[in-house]
Amino acid sequence: MLKKRNKKGKYLCSKTVDVAIASVCIVILFYHILVCLEKYLSKRTRVISELKPSHLEVLPSYTFCPGFTNFSYKDSVFEAYNTSRLRFVYNGDFFNNGTDPIRVYREATHELSELISNITIECLATPSSNGRCYEMRINSSKIHSPIISVTINGKASFYVYLHFPGQFGYINSASKIPINLSDKLYNRYYKLKQIVLCGPPCSTLDIFSGMPHRSVHKDPHQSYMKLYMKTTIRVKTSIIDYSADTMLGEIGGSTGLLLGISLMKSGIKIKRWIMGNEDE
């Protein structure tokens, strides 16, 4: 009778331990699921930055528009169709005996040949010869307050290269500023950000438009623009830091681990039973 009671007590104690272990594992699992869901719903992103050659990467597009109001449309065309720019472009109330509005729009706007005469793309061949160059280093230990400007008065036309000290020889390390006689040049660093309407992760393009330079063109009937680009560019990709696959992987791993812990005692019992049968 006493043996039966002891056996029953051991059985109840064993079941109590099993239930306690399973309950703790279930609580931990539900808590981990809540943590994973919170991280997934937060939609946090991270940025991957890498260097790529400019000729192997997707470069920004160039869109040319006649951006001045007095040149954007040909008012004479609107007059020929018995309408006006205000009615046709801004009010949208153009009606003229069934005339195709697309045809009127094409005639009243400019072709690309009316805007651009030629485009030249200059690729890297060999480093240019600059003659004798002089490097100025600012000793930060001698300056006790933030620098707001550096003014250079020159006696001739020259170039200024901004680079890390000692790295002028690296072609991708220097930013070039042309300084011309009879010109006053003021440079200001600024950043243009695109307004995007898509949710994260989203591809955006950060354009750093520093060191603007403007001077008078020799031909008053021509416009001129030149952009300097580095041969190696930094590409930034924004991705979701915690995706659905990551969440499912974490939950699945935790489930397997806790399930193994909860069944550990059963495995020990099965092993003892097998070993006992072998001994017999």
C-alpha positions as CSV (number, residue, x, y, z in Angstrom):
1,M,0.0,0.0,0.0
2,L,2.8,2.3,0.9
3,K,4.6,1.5,-2.4
4,K,1.5,2.4,-4.3
5,R,1.2,5.7,-2.5
6,N,4.8,6.5,-3.2
7,K,4.4,5.6,-6.8
8,K,1.3,7.7,-7.1
9,G,3.1,10.7,-5.4
10,K,6.0,10.4,-7.7
11,Y,3.7,10.3,-10.7
12,L,1.8,13.4,-9.6
13,C,5.1,15.2,-8.8
14,S,6.4,14.2,-12.3
15,K,3.3,15.5,-14.0
16,T,3.4,18.7,-12.0
17,V,7.0,19.3,-13.1
18,D,6.0,18.6,-16.7
19,V,3.0,21.0,-16.6
20,A,5.2,23.7,-15.0
21,I,7.9,23.3,-17.6
22,A,5.3,23.4,-20.4
23,S,3.6,26.4,-18.9
24,V,6.8,28.4,-18.6
25,C,7.8,27.5,-22.2
26,I,4.4,28.6,-23.5
27,V,4.6,31.9,-21.6
28,I,8.1,32.6,-23.0
29,L,7.0,31.7,-26.5
30,F,4.0,34.0,-26.4
31,Y,6.2,36.8,-25.0
32,H,8.7,36.3,-27.8
33,I,5.9,36.3,-30.4
34,L,4.7,39.7,-29.1
35,V,8.3,41.1,-29.2
36,C,8.7,39.8,-32.8
37,L,5.4,41.3,-33.9
38,E,6.3,44.6,-32.3
39,K,9.6,44.7,-34.1
40,Y,7.9,43.7,-37.4
41,L,5.1,46.3,-37.1
42,S,7.6,49.1,-36.3
43,K,8.9,48.9,-39.9
44,R,12.3,50.2,-38.9
45,T,14.8,50.5,-41.8
46,R,18.5,50.4,-42.1
47,V,20.8,51.8,-44.7
48,I,23.5,49.8,-46.6
49,S,26.3,51.9,-48.0
50,E,28.7,50.7,-50.6
51,L,31.1,52.1,-53.2
52,K,30.6,51.3,-56.8
53,P,32.2,52.5,-60.1
54,S,30.1,55.1,-61.7
55,H,30.0,53.3,-65.1
56,L,28.6,50.2,-63.4
57,E,25.8,51.9,-61.4
58,V,22.5,53.4,-62.5
59,L,23.1,57.1,-62.8
60,P,20.5,59.8,-62.3
61,S,18.5,60.9,-65.3
62,Y,18.6,64.3,-66.8
63,T,15.2,65.9,-67.7
64,F,15.3,69.1,-69.7
65,C,12.4,71.6,-69.4
66,P,11.9,75.1,-70.6
67,G,11.6,76.4,-67.1
68,F,10.9,80.0,-67.8
69,T,7.2,81.0,-68.1
70,N,7.8,83.3,-71.1
71,F,9.5,80.5,-73.0
72,S,7.6,77.4,-71.9
73,Y,4.8,77.8,-74.5
74,K,4.4,79.6,-77.9
75,D,1.6,82.1,-77.4
76,S,1.4,82.6,-81.2
77,V,0.1,79.0,-81.6
78,F,-2.6,79.6,-79.0
79,E,-3.7,82.8,-80.8
80,A,-3.9,80.9,-84.1
81,Y,-6.3,78.4,-82.6
82,N,-8.4,81.3,-81.1
83,T,-7.4,80.6,-77.5
84,S,-4.9,81.7,-75.0
85,R,-2.3,80.1,-72.6
86,L,-4.5,80.9,-69.6
87,R,-7.5,79.1,-71.1
88,F,-5.6,76.1,-72.6
89,V,-3.0,75.4,-70.0
90,Y,-4.3,76.6,-66.6
91,N,-8.1,76.6,-67.0
92,G,-8.5,73.6,-69.2
93,D,-11.6,75.0,-70.9
94,F,-10.4,74.9,-74.5
95,F,-13.1,74.0,-77.1
96,N,-12.5,74.8,-80.8
97,N,-14.7,72.9,-83.2
98,G,-13.2,69.5,-82.4
99,T,-9.6,70.5,-82.8
100,D,-7.3,67.8,-81.2
101,P,-5.9,69.4,-78.0
102,I,-2.9,67.0,-78.1
103,R,-2.0,68.5,-81.5
104,V,-2.3,72.0,-80.2
105,Y,-0.1,71.1,-77.2
106,R,2.6,69.7,-79.3
107,E,2.7,72.7,-81.6
108,A,2.7,75.2,-78.7
109,T,5.5,73.5,-76.9
110,H,9.2,73.2,-77.8
111,E,11.1,70.2,-79.4
112,L,14.3,69.0,-77.8
113,S,16.3,70.4,-80.7
114,E,15.0,73.9,-79.7
115,L,16.4,73.5,-76.2
116,I,19.7,71.5,-76.6
117,S,22.4,72.0,-79.2
118,N,24.7,69.2,-78.1
119,I,25.6,67.1,-75.1
120,T,29.2,66.0,-74.3
121,I,30.1,63.2,-71.8
122,E,33.7,63.2,-70.7
123,C,35.1,60.0,-69.4
124,L,38.3,59.4,-67.4
125,A,41.3,58.8,-69.6
126,T,44.5,60.0,-67.8
127,P,45.0,62.3,-64.9
128,S,45.4,65.9,-66.0
129,S,48.7,67.7,-65.5
130,N,48.3,70.6,-63.1
131,G,51.8,71.8,-62.9
132,R,53.1,72.8,-59.5
133,C,50.4,72.6,-56.8
134,Y,50.4,74.0,-53.2
135,E,48.6,72.4,-50.4
136,M,47.2,74.5,-47.5
137,R,46.5,72.6,-44.2
138,I,44.5,74.2,-41.5
139,N,46.0,73.4,-38.0
140,S,42.9,72.8,-35.8
141,S,45.0,73.1,-32.7
142,K,45.6,76.8,-33.5
143,I,41.9,77.5,-34.0
144,H,39.7,77.7,-30.9
145,S,36.3,78.5,-32.5
146,P,34.3,77.0,-35.4
147,I,35.3,78.2,-38.9
148,I,32.5,79.9,-40.9
149,S,34.4,80.8,-44.1
150,V,37.7,80.7,-45.9
151,T,38.4,83.6,-48.3
152,I,41.1,83.4,-51.0
153,N,42.2,86.4,-53.0
154,G,44.0,85.3,-56.2
155,K,46.2,87.0,-58.7
156,A,45.4,84.6,-61.5
157,S,42.8,82.0,-62.6
158,F,43.4,78.7,-60.8
159,Y,41.7,75.6,-59.4
160,V,41.1,74.7,-55.7
161,Y,40.8,71.0,-54.8
162,L,39.3,70.1,-51.5
163,H,40.5,66.8,-50.2
164,F,41.7,64.9,-47.1
165,P,45.2,66.0,-46.1
166,G,47.8,64.2,-48.2
167,Q,45.4,62.6,-50.6
168,F,45.5,65.0,-53.5
169,G,46.9,62.3,-55.8
170,Y,43.8,60.2,-55.4
171,I,41.5,61.2,-58.2
172,N,38.3,60.4,-56.3
173,S,39.3,62.2,-53.2
174,A,39.2,65.8,-54.4
175,S,36.4,68.2,-55.2
176,K,37.3,70.8,-57.8
177,I,36.4,74.5,-57.7
178,P,37.4,76.7,-60.6
179,I,38.5,80.3,-59.7
180,N,38.5,82.7,-62.5
181,L,39.7,86.3,-62.8
182,S,37.0,89.0,-62.5
183,D,34.7,86.5,-60.8
184,K,33.5,86.5,-57.2
185,L,32.6,83.0,-56.1
186,Y,30.6,82.1,-53.0
187,N,30.1,78.5,-52.2
188,R,27.6,76.9,-50.0
189,Y,27.0,73.2,-49.3
190,Y,23.4,72.2,-49.4
191,K,21.4,69.0,-50.0
192,L,18.4,68.4,-52.2
193,K,16.0,65.8,-51.0
194,Q,13.4,64.1,-53.1
195,I,9.8,64.1,-51.9
196,V,8.7,60.4,-52.1
197,L,5.2,59.1,-51.7
198,C,6.1,55.4,-51.3
199,G,6.4,53.7,-47.9
200,P,9.6,52.2,-46.6
201,P,11.7,50.6,-47.9
202,C,11.8,53.1,-50.8
203,S,14.6,54.0,-53.3
204,T,15.6,57.6,-53.0
205,L,18.4,59.7,-54.5
206,D,20.4,62.2,-52.4
207,I,22.0,64.8,-54.6
208,F,24.8,66.8,-53.1
209,S,25.0,70.0,-55.1
210,G,28.0,71.8,-53.5
211,M,30.3,74.4,-54.9
212,P,28.0,76.1,-57.5
213,H,29.9,78.2,-60.1
214,R,28.4,80.8,-62.4
215,S,30.1,83.1,-64.9
216,V,29.3,85.0,-68.0
217,H,29.2,83.0,-71.2
218,K,31.2,84.3,-74.2
219,D,28.3,83.8,-76.5
220,P,25.2,85.7,-75.3
221,H,23.0,83.4,-77.3
222,Q,24.1,80.2,-75.6
223,S,23.6,78.7,-72.2
224,Y,26.2,76.4,-70.6
225,M,26.2,73.9,-67.7
226,K,28.9,71.5,-66.6
227,L,28.7,68.9,-63.8
228,Y,31.7,67.2,-62.3
229,M,31.2,63.6,-61.2
230,K,33.5,61.2,-59.3
231,T,34.4,57.9,-60.9
232,T,33.4,56.0,-57.8
233,I,30.1,56.9,-56.2
234,R,28.5,55.8,-52.9
235,V,25.2,53.9,-53.2
236,K,22.9,53.9,-50.2
237,T,20.1,51.3,-50.1
238,S,17.3,51.5,-47.5
239,I,15.9,48.1,-46.5
240,I,13.5,46.9,-43.8
241,D,15.6,45.9,-40.8
242,Y,13.1,43.2,-39.6
243,S,11.2,41.4,-42.4
244,A,8.5,38.9,-42.2
245,D,10.9,36.1,-43.0
246,T,13.1,37.1,-40.1
247,M,10.1,37.2,-37.8
248,L,8.9,33.7,-38.8
249,G,12.5,32.4,-38.5
250,E,12.9,33.7,-35.0
251,I,9.5,32.4,-33.9
252,G,10.1,29.0,-35.5
253,G,13.5,28.7,-33.8
254,S,12.1,29.7,-30.4
255,T,9.2,27.2,-30.8
256,G,11.6,24.4,-31.7
257,L,13.9,25.2,-28.8
258,L,11.1,25.4,-26.2
259,L,9.4,22.3,-27.5
260,G,12.6,20.4,-27.2
261,I,13.0,21.6,-23.6
262,S,9.5,20.7,-22.7
263,L,9.9,17.2,-24.2
264,M,13.3,16.6,-22.7
265,K,11.9,14.6,-19.7
266,S,9.9,12.4,-22.0
267,G,13.0,11.7,-24.0
268,I,14.8,10.7,-20.9
269,K,12.0,8.3,-20.0
270,I,12.0,6.7,-23.4
271,K,15.7,6.3,-23.2
272,R,15.5,4.6,-19.8
273,W,12.7,2.3,-21.1
274,I,14.8,1.3,-24.1
275,M,17.9,0.7,-22.0
276,G,15.8,-1.3,-19.6
277,N,14.5,-3.6,-22.4
278,E,18.0,-4.1,-23.6
279,D,19.2,-5.2,-20.1
280,E,16.4,-7.7,-19.9
